[in-house]
Amino acid sequence: MTGSLENLTVHPEGGPSVATGDLLSLVLAQIKLTGDHVRSLEVARSASLDLEAGAAHVLVVAEGSLLVEGDGMESVVINAGDLVLLPRGLGGARLVASASHASVIVCRFWFDPHALRGMVSALPERIHIQRDEGAGWLDGIVPFLMVEVTDDEPGAALMISRIIDVIVIRTLRTWVRRGHPTGWLGGLSDARIARALKVMHERPSRPWGVEALADAAGMSRSSFCDRFTALVGRSPLRYQNEWRLTLARDMLVAREARVGEVALRVGYESEAAFSRAYKAMFGHPPRDEPAPPSVAGSRE
């Protein structure tokens, strides 16, 4: 990993905006994850733990162990004190108690359905954080979370949501620090590529070309393009276009401006060009952008 810590920590530079100092926060703010459900479960030996399809989950094993198997990947044992993040749910895997039993804390959360598609899909099927990696923060935050679960004080539901946010963010940060992430988080693991990502996110309306982005990264054009594509999983200009269109979609859903004004805000020179690109990515023209679906939350 090449000097990535500046991209994982808030460094206010001229104001409180996360855009000025913390690229990970900026990206996660755009993805918009929402935690809404926490429960503690006992799983008998050889029994399976069922999770709600379509939702993302964080699991913390309090006692015993779970075996993750059956998804075409190597089976993994999640021991007591370990955490596993499932950004897209279980998929074809199963979670089975491999000891006499397993006590598991299950946190459910959702990614905004309008988030940049590549950002969520680029996350791995699962991220396993072992006890020795997460003990410094997990041992403190999980008891606090469980206190809030049983608390009927005003604001408890919001506190739970925010704590789940913190757990997910710390999990991603820990994973990036390992030095082998993929997708857009892979870009954060390389300080040079992260600089290019940062300028694209900070100033999406600017017509960034490959040469300007390579200059921001301090690399040659060819080396920059190869490295960016290898880490992020898409070319720099494709990533820039998807980022602009995602920002545009947020503006349209919020009814912040008319289509032509939104096009200009995100860097398109004409409404027609913006509309063509928007339809190519989302499957419908910007004028037909529907309101986002609501996600009902619950707490046990």
C-alpha positions in Angstrom: 0.0 0.0 0.0 1.3 3.4 -1.0 0.7 6.2 1.5 -3.1 5.8 1.7 -3.8 7.1 5.2 -4.6 10.6 4.0 -7.5 9.2 2.1 -9.0 7.4 5.2 -8.9 10.2 7.7 -10.6 13.6 7.9 -8.2 16.5 7.3 -10.2 19.7 7.2 -8.8 22.0 4.7 -10.6 25.3 4.5 -13.9 24.1 5.9 -15.9 21.2 7.2 -16.8 19.7 3.8 -15.7 16.1 3.6 -14.8 16.8 0.0 -11.7 18.7 1.0 -9.9 16.1 3.0 -11.6 12.7 3.2 -12.3 10.9 -0.1 -13.6 7.8 1.6 -16.2 9.8 3.5 -17.2 11.6 0.3 -17.7 8.4 -1.6 -19.6 6.7 1.2 -21.8 9.8 1.6 -22.7 9.3 -2.1 -23.4 5.6 -1.7 -25.7 6.5 1.3 -25.8 3.4 3.5 -28.6 3.2 6.1 -28.6 0.8 9.1 -32.0 0.0 10.3 -32.1 -3.3 12.2 -30.1 -5.1 14.9 -30.8 -8.4 16.6 -28.9 -11.0 18.7 -29.4 -14.6 17.7 -28.5 -18.0 19.0 -27.7 -20.6 16.3 -27.6 -24.3 17.2 -24.8 -26.5 16.1 -25.1 -27.3 12.3 -28.1 -25.0 12.0 -28.1 -22.3 9.4 -28.4 -18.6 10.0 -30.9 -17.1 7.6 -30.6 -13.5 6.4 -33.0 -11.3 4.6 -32.4 -11.4 0.8 -31.6 -8.1 -0.9 -30.1 -6.5 2.2 -26.5 -6.0 3.3 -25.4 -7.3 6.7 -22.7 -7.0 9.3 -22.3 -10.0 11.6 -20.3 -10.1 14.8 -19.8 -13.5 16.4 -20.0 -13.1 20.2 -19.6 -16.8 21.1 -18.8 -20.0 19.2 -18.1 -19.8 15.4 -19.8 -19.7 12.0 -18.8 -21.5 8.8 -19.4 -19.6 5.6 -19.7 -22.2 2.8 -21.3 -23.0 -0.5 -20.8 -19.9 -2.6 -18.1 -21.3 -4.9 -15.4 -19.7 -2.7 -13.2 -21.3 -0.1 -15.0 -21.9 3.2 -14.2 -19.5 6.0 -14.6 -19.8 9.7 -15.8 -16.7 11.5 -14.6 -17.2 15.1 -15.7 -15.4 18.3 -14.8 -11.8 18.1 -14.6 -11.8 14.3 -16.8 -9.7 12.0 -18.0 -10.4 8.5 -19.4 -7.7 6.2 -21.8 -8.9 3.4 -22.4 -6.0 1.1 -24.8 -7.8 -1.1 -26.2 -10.4 1.3 -25.3 -14.1 1.4 -25.8 -14.8 -2.3 -25.3 -18.5 -2.7 -23.5 -19.0 0.6 -24.7 -20.5 3.9 -23.8 -19.6 7.4 -23.7 -22.6 9.7 -22.8 -22.8 13.4 -19.7 -25.0 13.5 -19.2 -25.2 17.2 -21.7 -26.3 19.8 -23.6 -23.1 19.1 -23.0 -19.6 17.9 -24.2 -16.3 19.4 -24.3 -13.7 16.6 -25.1 -10.0 16.5 -26.8 -9.3 13.1 -26.9 -5.7 11.8 -28.9 -5.1 8.6 -28.3 -2.1 6.4 -29.1 -0.9 2.9 -27.2 0.9 0.2 -29.1 3.6 -1.6 -30.6 2.0 -4.8 -29.5 5.0 -6.7 -25.9 4.8 -5.7 -23.1 4.6 -8.3 -23.6 1.0 -9.5 -19.9 0.3 -9.9 -19.1 1.4 -6.3 -21.3 -1.2 -4.6 -20.7 -4.0 -7.1 -17.0 -3.5 -6.8 -17.0 -4.5 -3.2 -16.1 -8.2 -2.5 -18.7 -10.8 -1.7 -17.6 -10.6 1.9 -15.0 -8.9 4.1 -13.8 -10.9 7.1 -12.2 -8.9 9.9 -10.5 -11.1 12.5 -10.6 -10.3 16.2 -7.0 -9.1 16.3 -7.6 -6.6 13.5 -10.8 -5.2 14.9 -10.5 -5.5 18.7 -9.3 -2.0 19.1 -12.6 -0.5 18.0 -15.0 -3.4 17.8 -14.8 -4.3 21.5 -15.9 -0.8 22.4 -18.6 -0.2 19.9 -20.6 -3.5 20.0 -21.6 -3.2 23.7 -22.6 0.4 23.1 -24.7 -0.8 20.1 -26.5 -3.4 22.2 -27.3 -0.9 24.9 -29.0 1.3 22.3 -31.0 -1.8 21.0 -32.6 -2.1 24.4 -33.0 1.6 25.0 -36.4 3.2 24.6 -35.0 6.7 24.9 -35.9 9.2 22.1 -33.4 9.0 19.2 -32.5 5.3 19.8 -33.3 4.3 16.2 -31.2 7.0 14.8 -28.3 6.1 17.2 -28.5 2.5 16.0 -28.4 3.6 12.3 -25.4 5.8 13.0 -23.5 3.1 14.9 -24.0 0.6 12.1 -22.7 3.3 9.7 -19.5 3.6 11.9 -19.1 -0.2 12.0 -19.3 -0.5 8.2 -16.9 2.4 7.6 -14.4 1.1 10.1 -14.6 -2.3 8.4 -13.9 -0.8 5.0 -11.1 1.3 6.4 -9.5 -1.8 8.0 -9.9 -3.7 4.7 -8.2 -0.9 2.7 -5.3 -0.8 5.2 -4.5 -4.4 4.3 -3.3 -3.2 1.0 -5.2 -5.6 -1.4 -8.6 -4.0 -2.0 -10.3 -4.0 -5.4 -12.6 -1.6 -7.2 -12.9 2.1 -6.2 -11.5 1.3 -2.7 -8.5 -0.1 -4.6 -8.0 3.5 -5.9 -7.8 4.7 -2.3 -5.0 2.3 -1.5 -2.7 4.1 -3.9 -2.0 7.7 -3.0 -1.4 8.7 -6.6 -4.6 7.3 -7.9 -6.4 8.6 -4.9 -5.3 12.2 -5.8 -6.9 11.8 -9.2 -10.1 10.4 -7.7 -10.2 13.3 -5.3 -10.1 16.0 -7.9 -12.8 14.2 -9.9 -15.0 14.1 -6.9 -14.3 17.6 -5.7 -14.8 19.3 -9.1 -17.1 17.1 -11.2 -18.1 19.9 -13.6 -14.5 20.4 -14.8 -13.7 18.7 -18.1 -11.0 16.5 -16.8 -8.9 14.9 -19.5 -6.5 12.0 -19.0 -3.5 14.3 -19.2 -4.8 16.6 -16.4 -5.7 13.6 -14.2 -2.3 12.0 -14.8 -0.7 15.3 -13.8 -2.8 15.4 -10.6 -1.6 11.8 -9.8 2.0 12.7 -10.7 2.3 10.0 -13.3 2.7 9.5 -17.0 -0.5 9.2 -19.1 0.0 5.5 -19.9 1.1 4.5 -16.4 -1.8 6.4 -14.9 -4.4 4.8 -17.2 -3.1 1.3 -16.6 -2.9 1.7 -12.8 -6.2 3.5 -12.5 -8.0 0.8 -14.6 -6.3 -2.0 -12.7 -7.3 -0.7 -9.3 -10.7 0.9 -9.9 -12.0 -1.5 -12.5 -12.9 1.1 -15.1 -11.0 3.7 -17.2 -10.6 7.2 -15.7 -13.0 8.9 -18.1 -15.6 6.2 -17.7 -15.4 6.6 -13.9 -15.7 10.3 -14.3 -18.7 10.0 -16.4 -20.5 7.6 -14.1 -19.7 9.9 -11.1 -21.1 12.9 -12.9 -24.3 11.1 -13.9 -24.8 9.8 -10.3 -24.5 13.3 -9.0 -27.0 14.4 -11.6 -29.4 11.7 -10.6 -29.3 12.9 -7.0 -30.2 16.4 -8.1 -33.0 15.2 -10.3 -34.5 13.0 -7.6 -34.3 15.9 -5.1 -35.9 18.2 -7.8 -33.1 20.7 -7.2 -33.1 22.0 -10.8 -34.3 21.5 -14.3 -32.6 19.0 -16.6 -30.7 21.6 -18.5 -29.3 23.2 -15.4 -28.3 19.9 -13.9 -26.5 19.0 -17.1 -24.4 22.2 -16.8 -23.7 21.6 -13.1 -22.1 18.2 -13.8 -20.1 19.3 -16.8 -22.1 18.6 -19.9 -22.1 21.3 -22.6 -25.5 20.5 -23.9 -28.8 19.0 -22.5 -29.0 16.7 -25.5 -25.6 15.1 -24.8 -26.4 14.8 -21.1 -29.8 13.1 -21.9 -28.1 10.6 -24.1 -25.5 9.7 -21.6 -28.1 9.6 -18.8 -30.3 7.2 -20.7 -27.4 5.0 -21.6 -26.5 4.5 -17.9 -29.9 4.4 -16.2 -32.2 3.2 -19.0 -34.5 6.2 -19.1 -34.1 9.9 -19.9 -33.5 12.4 -17.1 -36.9 13.9 -17.4 -38.4 10.6 -16.5 -36.4 10.1 -13.3 -38.8 8.7 -10.7 -38.7 9.5 -7.0 -36.6 7.0 -5.0 -38.3 4.0 -3.4 -38.7 4.2 0.4 -37.0 1.6 2.5 -39.0 0.7 5.6 -36.8 0.3 8.7 -37.4 -1.8 11.8 -35.6 -2.6 15.1 -35.7 -5.6 17.3 
